[in-house]
Amino acid sequence: MSDRQTHFFQLLALLLAALLLQACGTAPTDKTPGKAPANEPQALTEPEITNLTLPASRYAAQFSAAGEALVQLDWMSASTALASLAEEPLDADDVAYRQYLLARVDYLRGAPQAASARLAELDRPGLHPAIAYRVLNFQRHLLGLRRAYLESAHLGMRIMTIAPTADQPALKRSIWRDLARCSAGDINAARKQATDQTWLGWLDLARIAGEPRDLLAMELPQWQAAHPGHPANAPLPGGLEYLIDPAPAPAQVALVLPLSGRLAPAGKAIRDGYLASYFEARKSGDAPAEIEVIDSDLYGSATEAYYEAVRQGAQMVIGPLSKNSVTELAGQANRPVPTIALNRIDTVTTPGGAALVQMALAPEDEAQQLARLAFGDGARRALILRPAGSWGEKMEISLARQWRELGGSIATSISYTGQDDYSAGVKSGLGIEASEQRRRQVRDMLATNVEFTPRRRADLDAIFMLSRTPDEARAIKPLLAFHYAGALPVYASSSVYGARPDARDKDLDATIIVDLPWLLGSNPPLRALLSEANSDHYTRLNALGADAYLLQSRLGQLRAGPDALISGDTGLLSLNPQLQMERELPAAIFDGDQLRPL
């Protein structure tokens, strides 16, 4: 991250602190936000490690050429540079460093298991510290790709003991993210087996972080007192530092949502999710004294509804919902109270006034995560199947950009307009039509029928099925098997899942998706309560409402800027420079007609 971005986040932390004082009337605290993180690389490259110098080598030029090629994702050139050293008299350090670079070549060419095997051979006593540091960090990167988050966190703890001081904050941040990705069951199981006190301290803090806000204020100081020299202490990770002495809840919050017009079903689902969380919090006294629900459809504009909420005494506003309404409100220069908007916009918010934090269920985010998921599984060349129109186009752009940045390539992209196009689109994308054309050419040349089985193109190792509805996906997935692509892994967005088990989902067997924690087991009491009130179509918006309340109650954590990390029902939430909440979703797979965490 640049110095300019770091400065931005420091200003953001101060701004949010001022907003909380304005909304809740608390006194300022003397807490400095953590250092902004460096952009996390998809694979470690030489510029990312600046404080551990490699041993001198007579083959430095070849190693440098290979390293530069890997930075450019050119594994073939890197492999060629390293192959030239195969017959040279390398010393022990040269052999080890060459193996490390070859592991990165394996990773980029789509052989993560081979890369892991090379690194495991290098993880031994006596390795030069600079090489060992690179090996361990890359091992950890591969563990994260395999979703072995507990192992990744544990290795990160080990790396912290040898890491340069400048790298410690980023390591601390990444260990905490790994632990936040783990379920409560995984954390508790690891705690029972832990013998190392530092590791047990990390796990105990991860357990505490899942507690309600009122318990956090009590348990976090106890943890700090019990672990005075722990690497997770001073400051606590994830913005937890700001929850030790939290600002009181605002006396009045207004929900500004569409409740009578075209978007009324969506607005009501969000309202129900929010209120369910609110009444749950009231049981412990940790909730605003008053909630006002305002139907934005009754006003001429989102701005009018917002200022009516302020006139009625709201110290915080949740809403509006539509993208146009959020854009309109973002253009107001003098917003008097903080707002958590329930959509995300592309335009920049007008500076001045109270903060406008944006959270949304943006499908483009899912597309990027699918790209990372498939790449981590070893896929490198993919086929995209998506519906024609703006939704499919946005999904493809988002996915393809991330896929190419990682080092993947798109063999072809096929769009379809309706059910009549499904089979033709699949055949075209898989190259079946070209195979059949070759059969006709052979038949015409020999003037006789020949025994022939069509073949799909052999250069694919993944399919991105960006279907917009479950019915669409249930129709396309069997066609892939019919056209000889049944063995290829298929990745799809959450739109292919109807939010509840359905016997028809057996047609999606083995499809990998990302979806909300809400639908994969988080917050079961609240989910069960709300399932009676809404159709499947709006279940995810219940989760958005629940997370709107969660974010409201944890707003102080955002003062940590890029360090802030909140586990919600819509995903693992963090803040970007545009004050937008970004979601990281867990992966899941269809097992017959059931969806289970991957």
C-alpha positions as CSV (number, residue, x, y, z in Angstrom):
1,M,0.0,0.0,0.0
2,S,1.3,3.5,-0.8
3,D,2.1,6.2,1.7
4,R,-0.8,8.1,0.3
5,Q,-3.2,5.3,1.1
6,T,-1.7,4.9,4.5
7,H,-2.2,8.5,5.2
8,F,-5.8,8.2,4.0
9,F,-6.6,5.4,6.4
10,Q,-5.1,7.4,9.3
11,L,-7.3,10.3,8.4
12,L,-10.2,7.9,8.1
13,A,-9.6,6.6,11.6
14,L,-9.7,10.1,13.0
15,L,-12.8,11.0,11.0
16,L,-14.7,7.9,12.3
17,A,-13.6,8.8,15.8
18,A,-15.0,12.3,15.4
19,L,-18.2,10.9,14.0
20,L,-18.7,8.5,16.9
21,L,-18.2,11.4,19.3
22,Q,-20.8,13.4,17.4
23,A,-23.3,10.5,17.3
24,C,-22.8,9.2,20.8
25,G,-21.3,12.0,22.9
26,T,-18.3,10.0,24.2
27,A,-14.9,11.4,25.1
28,P,-11.9,10.8,22.8
29,T,-9.5,8.0,23.4
30,D,-5.8,8.0,22.9
31,K,-5.5,5.1,20.4
32,T,-3.6,5.2,17.2
33,P,-4.7,3.2,14.3
34,G,-2.4,0.4,13.1
35,K,0.0,0.7,10.2
36,A,-1.8,0.2,6.8
37,P,-1.0,-3.1,5.2
38,A,1.1,-3.7,2.2
39,N,-1.0,-5.3,-0.7
40,E,-0.9,-9.0,0.0
41,P,0.7,-10.7,-3.0
42,Q,-0.9,-13.7,-4.7
43,A,2.6,-15.3,-4.6
44,L,5.6,-14.0,-2.8
45,T,8.0,-12.1,-5.1
46,E,11.4,-10.7,-4.4
47,P,10.3,-7.0,-3.8
48,E,8.0,-8.2,-0.9
49,I,11.0,-9.2,1.2
50,T,13.4,-6.4,1.8
51,N,15.0,-7.1,5.2
52,L,16.6,-10.5,4.7
53,T,19.4,-10.5,2.2
54,L,20.0,-13.6,0.1
55,P,23.5,-15.2,0.3
56,A,25.9,-14.2,-2.4
57,S,26.0,-16.5,-5.4
58,R,27.9,-16.8,-8.6
59,Y,24.6,-17.6,-10.3
60,A,22.9,-14.4,-9.1
61,A,22.1,-13.3,-12.7
62,Q,20.2,-16.5,-13.4
63,F,18.4,-16.4,-10.1
64,S,17.5,-12.7,-10.8
65,A,16.2,-13.5,-14.3
66,A,14.0,-16.3,-12.9
67,G,12.7,-14.1,-10.1
68,E,11.8,-11.3,-12.5
69,A,10.0,-13.7,-14.8
70,L,8.0,-15.1,-11.9
71,V,6.9,-11.5,-11.0
72,Q,5.6,-11.2,-14.5
73,L,3.8,-14.6,-14.1
74,D,6.1,-16.0,-16.9
75,W,6.8,-19.4,-15.4
76,M,8.2,-20.8,-18.7
77,S,11.0,-18.2,-18.9
78,A,11.7,-18.8,-15.2
79,S,11.9,-22.5,-15.7
80,T,14.3,-22.0,-18.6
81,A,16.6,-19.8,-16.6
82,L,16.7,-22.3,-13.8
83,A,17.2,-25.3,-16.1
84,S,20.4,-23.7,-17.2
85,L,21.8,-24.4,-13.7
86,A,21.0,-28.1,-13.6
87,E,24.5,-29.2,-14.5
88,E,26.3,-26.4,-12.6
89,P,28.3,-27.1,-9.3
90,L,25.8,-25.4,-7.0
91,D,26.5,-25.0,-3.3
92,A,23.9,-25.9,-0.6
93,D,22.4,-22.4,-0.6
94,D,22.2,-22.3,-4.4
95,V,20.5,-25.7,-4.4
96,A,17.9,-24.6,-1.8
97,Y,17.2,-21.3,-3.5
98,R,16.8,-23.0,-6.9
99,Q,14.3,-25.4,-5.3
100,Y,12.4,-22.6,-3.8
101,L,12.1,-20.8,-7.2
102,L,11.1,-24.1,-8.9
103,A,8.3,-24.4,-6.3
104,R,7.0,-21.1,-7.5
105,V,7.2,-22.3,-11.1
106,D,5.2,-25.4,-10.1
107,Y,2.6,-23.1,-8.5
108,L,2.2,-20.9,-11.5
109,R,1.9,-23.7,-13.9
110,G,-0.9,-25.3,-11.9
111,A,0.9,-27.9,-9.8
112,P,0.5,-26.7,-6.2
113,Q,1.0,-30.2,-4.8
114,A,4.4,-30.4,-6.5
115,A,5.2,-27.0,-5.1
116,S,4.3,-28.0,-1.6
117,A,6.4,-31.2,-1.9
118,R,9.5,-29.1,-2.9
119,L,9.0,-26.7,0.0
120,A,8.5,-29.5,2.5
121,E,11.9,-30.9,1.6
122,L,13.5,-27.4,2.2
123,D,11.8,-26.9,5.7
124,R,14.8,-28.2,7.6
125,P,17.4,-26.9,10.1
126,G,20.5,-25.3,8.7
127,L,18.8,-23.5,5.8
128,H,20.0,-19.9,5.3
129,P,17.7,-17.6,7.2
130,A,16.8,-15.5,4.1
131,I,15.9,-18.6,2.1
132,A,14.1,-20.1,5.0
133,Y,12.0,-17.0,5.4
134,R,10.9,-17.2,1.8
135,V,10.2,-20.9,1.9
136,L,8.0,-20.6,5.1
137,N,6.1,-17.7,3.7
138,F,5.4,-19.5,0.4
139,Q,4.4,-22.7,2.3
140,R,1.9,-20.5,4.2
141,H,0.6,-19.0,1.0
142,L,-0.1,-22.5,-0.3
143,L,-1.8,-23.6,2.9
144,G,-4.2,-20.6,2.5
145,L,-5.0,-21.6,-1.0
146,R,-5.9,-25.1,0.3
147,R,-8.2,-23.4,2.9
148,A,-6.0,-24.9,5.7
149,Y,-6.5,-21.8,7.7
150,L,-5.6,-23.2,11.1
151,E,-2.3,-24.6,9.7
152,S,-1.6,-21.3,8.0
153,A,-2.2,-19.3,11.2
154,H,0.1,-21.7,13.1
155,L,2.8,-21.4,10.6
156,G,2.4,-17.6,10.6
157,M,3.0,-17.6,14.3
158,R,6.2,-19.5,13.7
159,I,7.3,-17.0,11.0
160,M,6.7,-14.1,13.3
161,T,9.6,-15.3,15.5
162,I,12.1,-14.8,12.7
163,A,10.4,-12.0,10.7
164,P,12.0,-8.5,10.4
165,T,10.3,-5.9,12.5
166,A,8.9,-4.2,9.4
167,D,7.0,-7.3,8.4
168,Q,5.5,-8.0,11.9
169,P,2.2,-5.9,11.5
170,A,1.3,-7.6,8.2
171,L,2.0,-11.0,9.6
172,K,-0.1,-10.3,12.6
173,R,-2.9,-9.1,10.4
174,S,-2.8,-12.2,8.2
175,I,-2.7,-14.6,11.1
176,W,-5.8,-12.9,12.5
177,R,-7.6,-13.2,9.2
178,D,-6.8,-16.9,9.0
179,L,-8.3,-17.4,12.5
180,A,-11.3,-15.4,11.6
181,R,-11.9,-17.7,8.7
182,C,-12.2,-20.7,11.0
183,S,-15.4,-21.9,12.6
184,A,-16.0,-21.8,16.3
185,G,-15.9,-25.6,16.3
186,D,-12.4,-25.6,14.6
187,I,-11.1,-23.0,17.1
188,N,-12.4,-25.0,20.1
189,A,-11.0,-28.3,18.8
190,A,-7.6,-26.7,18.3
191,R,-7.7,-25.2,21.8
192,K,-8.1,-28.6,23.3
193,Q,-5.0,-29.9,21.5
194,A,-2.8,-26.9,21.9
195,T,0.3,-27.1,24.1
196,D,2.2,-24.1,23.0
197,Q,1.1,-21.1,25.1
198,T,1.6,-18.5,22.4
199,W,-0.6,-20.6,20.0
200,L,-3.2,-21.1,22.8
201,G,-3.3,-17.3,23.3
202,W,-4.1,-16.8,19.7
203,L,-6.9,-19.4,19.9
204,D,-8.3,-18.0,23.1
205,L,-8.5,-14.5,21.5
206,A,-10.2,-15.9,18.4
207,R,-12.8,-17.6,20.7
208,I,-13.4,-14.3,22.6
209,A,-13.8,-12.3,19.3
210,G,-17.0,-14.2,18.6
211,E,-18.7,-13.0,21.8
212,P,-21.4,-10.3,21.9
213,R,-20.1,-6.7,22.3
214,D,-21.0,-6.5,26.0
215,L,-18.9,-9.5,26.8
216,L,-16.0,-8.4,24.6
217,A,-15.6,-5.3,26.7
218,M,-15.1,-7.5,29.8
219,E,-13.2,-10.4,28.3
220,L,-10.6,-8.6,26.2
221,P,-8.9,-6.8,29.1
222,Q,-8.8,-10.1,30.9
223,W,-7.1,-11.7,27.9
224,Q,-4.6,-8.8,27.8
225,A,-3.8,-9.2,31.5
226,A,-3.2,-12.9,31.0
227,H,-1.0,-12.5,27.9
228,P,1.1,-9.3,28.5
229,G,3.9,-10.2,26.1
230,H,1.8,-11.9,23.5
231,P,2.4,-10.9,19.8
232,A,-1.4,-10.3,19.4
233,N,-1.4,-7.7,22.2
234,A,-0.8,-4.0,22.1
235,P,-2.7,-3.4,19.9
236,L,-5.2,-6.2,19.6
237,P,-5.8,-7.3,16.0
238,G,-8.9,-6.7,13.9
239,G,-9.8,-3.4,15.6
240,L,-10.7,-5.3,18.9
241,E,-8.7,-2.6,20.7
242,Y,-11.5,-0.2,20.1
243,L,-14.1,-2.4,21.8
244,I,-12.5,-2.5,25.2
245,D,-14.0,0.9,26.1
246,P,-16.7,1.1,23.4
247,A,-18.8,4.2,22.8
248,P,-22.4,3.7,24.0
249,A,-25.0,2.8,21.5
250,P,-26.7,5.8,19.9
251,A,-29.9,6.8,21.6
252,Q,-31.9,6.6,18.4
253,V,-31.3,4.9,15.0
254,A,-33.5,5.2,11.9
255,L,-34.0,2.5,9.3
256,V,-34.7,4.3,6.0
257,L,-35.9,1.6,3.7
258,P,-38.4,1.1,0.8
259,L,-41.5,-0.5,2.4
260,S,-44.4,0.2,0.0
261,G,-43.1,0.4,-3.5
262,R,-41.3,-1.9,-6.0
263,L,-38.5,-2.7,-3.6
264,A,-40.8,-3.3,-0.6
265,P,-40.1,-7.1,-0.3
266,A,-36.4,-6.5,-0.2
267,G,-36.7,-3.6,2.2
268,K,-38.9,-5.6,4.6
269,A,-36.5,-8.6,4.5
270,I,-33.6,-6.2,5.5
271,R,-35.8,-4.6,8.2
272,D,-36.7,-8.0,9.6
273,G,-33.1,-9.1,9.8
274,Y,-32.1,-5.9,11.5
275,L,-34.9,-5.9,14.0
276,A,-34.3,-9.5,14.9
277,S,-30.7,-8.7,15.8
278,Y,-31.8,-5.6,17.6
279,F,-34.3,-7.4,19.9
280,E,-31.7,-10.1,20.5
281,A,-29.2,-7.4,21.7
282,R,-31.8,-5.8,23.9
283,K,-31.8,-8.9,26.1
284,S,-28.4,-7.8,27.3
285,G,-29.1,-4.1,27.3
286,D,-26.7,-3.5,24.5
287,A,-28.9,-1.8,22.0
288,P,-30.2,1.7,21.0
289,A,-33.0,2.9,23.2
290,E,-35.2,3.7,20.2
291,I,-35.6,2.5,16.5
292,E,-37.5,4.5,14.0
293,V,-38.6,2.8,10.8
294,I,-39.1,5.2,7.9
295,D,-40.6,4.2,4.6
296,S,-38.5,6.0,2.0
297,D,-41.1,5.3,-0.7
298,L,-43.3,8.0,1.1
299,Y,-40.8,10.7,0.3
300,G,-39.8,12.4,-2.9
301,S,-36.1,11.4,-2.6
302,A,-33.7,9.6,-0.4
303,T,-32.3,12.9,0.8
304,E,-35.7,13.9,2.0
305,A,-36.2,10.7,3.9
306,Y,-32.7,11.0,5.4
307,Y,-33.3,14.5,6.7
308,E,-36.7,13.5,8.1
309,A,-34.9,10.8,10.1
310,V,-32.5,13.4,11.4
311,R,-35.3,15.8,12.3
312,Q,-37.0,13.0,14.3
313,G,-33.8,12.7,16.4
314,A,-31.8,9.9,14.7
315,Q,-28.1,9.8,15.6
316,M,-27.4,7.2,12.9
317,V,-29.2,6.1,9.7
318,I,-29.4,2.6,8.2
319,G,-30.2,2.9,4.5
320,P,-31.1,3.8,1.8
321,L,-31.3,0.6,-0.3
322,S,-31.3,1.4,-4.0
323,K,-28.1,2.3,-5.8
324,N,-29.7,5.6,-7.1
325,S,-30.7,6.6,-3.6
326,V,-27.2,5.9,-2.2
327,T,-25.7,7.9,-5.1
328,E,-28.0,10.8,-4.3
329,L,-27.1,10.7,-0.6
330,A,-23.4,10.4,-1.4
331,G,-23.7,13.7,-3.2
332,Q,-24.8,15.6,-0.1
333,A,-21.9,17.6,1.3
334,N,-23.3,18.2,4.8
335,R,-24.7,14.9,6.1
336,P,-25.2,15.5,9.8
337,V,-25.2,11.9,11.1
338,P,-23.3,8.7,10.1
339,T,-25.0,6.4,7.6
340,I,-24.7,2.8,6.8
341,A,-26.0,2.5,3.2
342,L,-27.2,-0.8,2.0
343,N,-25.8,-0.7,-1.5
344,R,-22.5,0.2,-3.2
345,I,-21.8,2.9,-5.7
346,D,-19.1,3.5,-8.2
347,T,-19.0,7.3,-7.8
348,V,-16.9,9.0,-5.1
349,T,-18.7,10.3,-2.1
350,T,-18.7,14.1,-1.7
351,P,-16.2,15.1,1.0
352,G,-17.5,16.7,4.2
353,G,-20.2,15.8,6.6
354,A,-20.7,12.5,8.4
355,A,-19.4,9.2,7.1
356,L,-21.3,7.2,4.5
357,V,-20.3,3.5,4.9
358,Q,-21.5,1.2,2.2
359,M,-22.3,-2.5,2.5
360,A,-23.9,-4.6,-0.2
361,L,-24.3,-8.2,-1.5
362,A,-22.3,-7.4,-4.7
363,P,-22.1,-10.4,-7.0
364,E,-18.9,-9.0,-8.6
365,D,-17.1,-9.7,-5.3
366,E,-18.1,-13.4,-5.6
367,A,-16.7,-13.6,-9.1
368,Q,-13.3,-12.4,-7.9
369,Q,-13.4,-15.0,-5.0
370,L,-14.3,-17.8,-7.5
371,A,-11.2,-16.9,-9.5
372,R,-9.0,-17.1,-6.5
373,L,-10.7,-20.4,-5.4
374,A,-10.2,-22.1,-8.8
375,F,-6.6,-20.8,-9.1
376,G,-5.8,-22.1,-5.6
377,D,-7.1,-25.5,-6.7
378,G,-4.6,-25.6,-9.5
379,A,-6.8,-24.5,-12.5
380,R,-5.0,-22.2,-15.0
381,R,-7.1,-22.2,-18.2
382,A,-10.8,-21.8,-18.0
383,L,-14.1,-21.6,-19.9
384,I,-16.7,-19.0,-18.9
385,L,-20.4,-19.6,-19.5
386,R,-22.6,-16.7,-18.6
387,P,-26.0,-15.1,-19.5
388,A,-26.1,-12.3,-22.0
389,G,-26.9,-8.9,-20.6
390,S,-25.3,-6.4,-18.2
391,W,-25.3,-8.8,-15.1
392,G,-23.4,-11.5,-16.9
393,E,-21.1,-9.0,-18.5
394,K,-20.2,-7.4,-15.1
395,M,-19.6,-10.8,-13.6
396,E,-17.3,-11.9,-16.5
397,I,-15.3,-8.6,-16.3
398,S,-14.8,-8.9,-12.6
399,L,-13.8,-12.6,-12.7
400,A,-11.6,-12.4,-15.8
401,R,-9.7,-9.4,-14.4
402,Q,-8.9,-11.3,-11.2
403,W,-8.2,-14.5,-13.1
404,R,-5.6,-12.9,-15.3
405,E,-4.0,-11.0,-12.5
406,L,-3.4,-14.3,-10.8
407,G,-1.9,-15.8,-13.9
408,G,-4.8,-17.7,-15.4
409,S,-6.0,-17.5,-19.0
410,I,-9.5,-17.6,-20.5
411,A,-9.8,-20.2,-23.3
412,T,-13.1,-18.8,-24.4
413,S,-16.2,-17.1,-23.1
414,I,-19.7,-18.1,-24.2
415,S,-22.9,-16.0,-23.5
416,Y,-26.4,-17.4,-23.9
417,T,-29.8,-15.6,-24.1
418,G,-32.1,-18.4,-23.1
419,Q,-32.8,-22.1,-22.6
420,D,-32.6,-22.7,-26.4
421,D,-29.0,-21.5,-26.3
422,Y,-27.8,-23.7,-23.5
423,S,-26.7,-26.8,-25.4
424,A,-25.3,-24.9,-28.4
425,G,-23.3,-22.7,-26.0
426,V,-21.9,-25.6,-24.1
427,K,-20.9,-27.4,-27.3
428,S,-19.3,-24.4,-28.7
429,G,-17.4,-23.6,-25.5
430,L,-16.1,-27.2,-25.2
431,G,-15.1,-27.4,-28.9
432,I,-17.6,-30.2,-29.6
433,E,-18.8,-28.5,-32.8
434,A,-15.2,-28.4,-34.1
435,S,-14.8,-32.1,-33.3
436,E,-18.0,-32.9,-35.2
437,Q,-16.9,-30.8,-38.1
438,R,-13.7,-32.9,-38.3
439,R,-15.9,-36.0,-38.4
440,R,-17.8,-34.7,-41.3
441,Q,-14.7,-33.9,-43.2
442,V,-13.3,-37.4,-42.6
443,R,-16.6,-39.0,-43.7
444,D,-16.7,-36.9,-46.8
445,M,-13.1,-37.6,-47.7
446,L,-13.6,-41.4,-47.2
447,A,-17.1,-41.4,-48.7
448,T,-18.2,-43.7,-45.8
449,N,-19.4,-43.6,-42.3
450,V,-16.7,-43.9,-39.6
451,E,-17.0,-44.8,-36.0
452,F,-16.5,-41.6,-34.1
453,T,-16.8,-40.2,-30.6
454,P,-16.7,-36.4,-30.3
455,R,-14.0,-34.9,-28.1
456,R,-14.1,-31.8,-26.1
457,R,-11.1,-29.4,-26.2
458,A,-8.3,-30.7,-24.0
459,D,-6.8,-27.4,-22.8
460,L,-9.4,-26.7,-20.1
461,D,-9.0,-27.3,-16.4
462,A,-12.0,-25.4,-15.0
463,I,-15.4,-24.0,-16.0
464,F,-16.9,-20.8,-14.5
465,M,-20.7,-21.3,-14.8
466,L,-22.0,-17.7,-14.0
467,S,-25.7,-18.6,-14.2
468,R,-28.1,-16.1,-12.7
469,T,-30.8,-18.5,-11.4
470,P,-30.8,-22.1,-9.9
471,D,-33.0,-23.3,-12.8
472,E,-30.5,-22.0,-15.3
473,A,-27.6,-23.7,-13.5
474,R,-29.6,-27.0,-13.1
475,A,-30.2,-27.1,-16.8
476,I,-26.6,-26.3,-17.8
477,K,-24.6,-28.4,-15.4
478,P,-25.9,-31.8,-16.8
479,L,-25.1,-30.6,-20.3
480,L,-21.4,-30.4,-19.3
481,A,-21.3,-34.1,-18.4
482,F,-23.3,-35.0,-21.6
483,H,-20.7,-33.2,-23.7
484,Y,-17.7,-35.0,-22.1
485,A,-16.8,-32.3,-19.5
486,G,-18.1,-34.1,-16.4
487,A,-14.6,-34.4,-14.9
488,L,-13.8,-30.7,-15.1
489,P,-14.4,-28.7,-11.8
490,V,-17.2,-26.2,-12.1
491,Y,-17.3,-23.0,-10.1
492,A,-20.5,-20.9,-9.8
493,S,-21.7,-17.9,-7.9
494,S,-24.3,-18.0,-5.0
495,S,-27.1,-17.2,-7.5
496,V,-27.2,-20.9,-8.4
497,Y,-28.4,-21.8,-4.9
498,G,-32.0,-21.2,-3.9
499,A,-31.1,-20.6,-0.2
500,R,-32.8,-23.9,1.0
501,P,-32.2,-27.6,0.2
502,D,-33.9,-28.6,-3.0
503,A,-34.1,-32.2,-4.4
504,R,-33.5,-30.7,-7.9
505,D,-30.0,-29.5,-6.7
506,K,-28.7,-33.1,-7.3
507,D,-28.2,-31.8,-10.9
508,L,-25.6,-29.4,-9.4
509,D,-23.6,-32.2,-7.7
510,A,-19.9,-31.3,-7.3
511,T,-20.4,-27.7,-8.2
512,I,-18.3,-25.3,-6.1
513,I,-19.7,-22.0,-5.0
514,V,-19.2,-19.2,-2.5
515,D,-22.1,-18.1,-0.3
516,L,-23.1,-16.3,2.8
517,P,-22.1,-17.8,6.2
518,W,-25.8,-17.3,7.0
519,L,-26.7,-20.1,4.6
520,L,-23.9,-22.3,5.7
521,G,-24.7,-22.4,9.4
522,S,-24.0,-19.1,11.1
523,N,-26.4,-17.6,13.6
524,P,-28.9,-20.6,13.6
525,P,-31.4,-19.2,16.1
526,L,-31.9,-15.9,14.2
527,R,-32.0,-17.7,10.9
528,A,-34.6,-20.1,12.1
529,L,-36.7,-17.3,13.5
530,L,-36.6,-15.4,10.2
531,S,-37.1,-18.4,7.9
532,E,-40.8,-18.4,8.6
533,A,-41.2,-14.8,7.5
534,N,-39.6,-14.6,4.1
535,S,-39.4,-16.5,0.9
536,D,-36.1,-18.1,-0.2
537,H,-35.5,-15.2,-2.5
538,Y,-35.1,-12.8,0.3
539,T,-33.3,-14.9,2.9
540,R,-29.9,-13.3,2.0
541,L,-31.4,-9.9,2.6
542,N,-32.3,-11.0,6.1
543,A,-28.6,-11.6,6.6
544,L,-27.8,-8.1,5.2
545,G,-30.2,-6.6,7.7
546,A,-28.5,-8.6,10.5
547,D,-25.1,-7.4,9.5
548,A,-26.3,-3.8,9.2
549,Y,-27.1,-4.1,12.9
550,L,-23.8,-5.8,13.6
551,L,-21.8,-3.1,11.8
552,Q,-23.7,-0.4,13.7
553,S,-22.8,-2.0,17.0
554,R,-19.2,-2.5,16.0
555,L,-18.7,0.9,14.3
556,G,-15.9,1.7,16.6
557,Q,-13.8,-1.1,15.1
558,L,-13.7,0.8,11.8
559,R,-11.4,3.3,13.5
560,A,-8.7,0.7,13.0
561,G,-8.9,1.4,9.3
562,P,-7.5,-1.5,7.2
563,D,-6.9,-3.6,10.4
564,A,-10.7,-3.8,11.1
565,L,-12.1,-7.3,10.6
566,I,-15.6,-8.3,11.6
567,S,-17.1,-11.8,11.2
568,G,-20.7,-11.3,9.9
569,D,-23.5,-13.3,8.5
570,T,-22.8,-12.0,5.0
571,G,-19.1,-12.7,5.2
572,L,-15.9,-11.7,6.7
573,L,-16.1,-7.9,6.6
574,S,-13.3,-5.4,6.1
575,L,-13.1,-1.7,5.0
576,N,-11.6,-0.4,1.7
577,P,-10.5,3.2,1.0
578,Q,-13.9,4.1,-0.4
579,L,-15.6,3.3,3.0
580,Q,-17.1,0.2,1.4
581,M,-17.4,-3.0,3.3
582,E,-15.7,-5.9,1.4
583,R,-17.0,-9.4,2.0
584,E,-15.0,-12.6,2.0
585,L,-17.3,-15.6,1.6
586,P,-16.7,-19.2,2.5
587,A,-16.6,-21.9,-0.1
588,A,-19.2,-24.7,-0.4
589,I,-19.9,-27.7,-2.6
590,F,-23.0,-29.4,-3.7
591,D,-23.0,-33.0,-2.4
592,G,-25.9,-34.6,-4.1
593,D,-28.8,-32.2,-3.4
594,Q,-27.1,-30.8,-0.2
595,L,-24.8,-27.8,0.1
596,R,-22.0,-28.3,2.6
597,P,-19.0,-26.2,3.5
598,L,-15.9,-27.0,1.4
